[in-house]
């Protein structure tokens, strides 16, 4: 009987390694290129964008750690180099004062989303159209403007709006969730309410809302959401830098994912689904 030649141990090892590389899912290889730290603010828009970039960076082999912080801490932590990047810089108006503090220690990669706006919003059934009309109807608004977390650029601008327009309404601090909760309750009862608002946001898909005119132009014009990275990231992690630099989507893309998050489920898992459903766009972000 003719004996069969058995492959040597090195050959077997090579075959096993080859099979592993062919059949192992991407997630099994994730993290081998190092860790990227990304801070973000708990706004619906930034929860969506941050989780999308996390998924894409993980697929590229990075271990991504997200940290929920205030807007001020988000900028400061990347400015000091403690965190690596974020995709939530509202410029040129909302976050201008944050950028001024760290301008020489970060790199602005430019807009990842074009077509945003900030200001005061009311339901369309509210019978005023300008910030200048708020005082005459202060009692109908319960003498309050419902805001988000203290320290946000939008809140700082709203405080300036109250001062320069001489508004007799107080700004209520809260969060994105509390603001939309108050808005939902008011709309159910057809009550008048005014909130700090921004576009894109899922609330515009759910309810009929309008911005109040800002004759003094304090809220500025069109805003853009930029990607900011720490100094030196390009040299330390060139592939991750390239992905962050290429990241670019539209308000419609963001609104789609925000609605998925609002309807339920984990934002990270929803971002995975969104990436799979928009693979052609995502591929353009890869180096």
Secondary structure by P-SEA (a helix, b strand, c coil): cbbbbbbcaaaaaaaaaaaaaacccccccccccbbbbbbbcccaaaaaaaaaaaaaaaaaccbbbbbbbcaaaaaaaaaaccccccccccccccaaaaaaaccccccccccccccccccccccccccccccccccccccccccbbbbcccccaaaaaaaaaaaaacccbbbbbbcaaaaaaaaaaaaaacbbbbbbcccccccccccccccccccccccccbbbbbbbbccccccccaaaaaaaaaccccaaaaaaaaaaaaacccaaaaaaaaaaaaaaaaaaacc
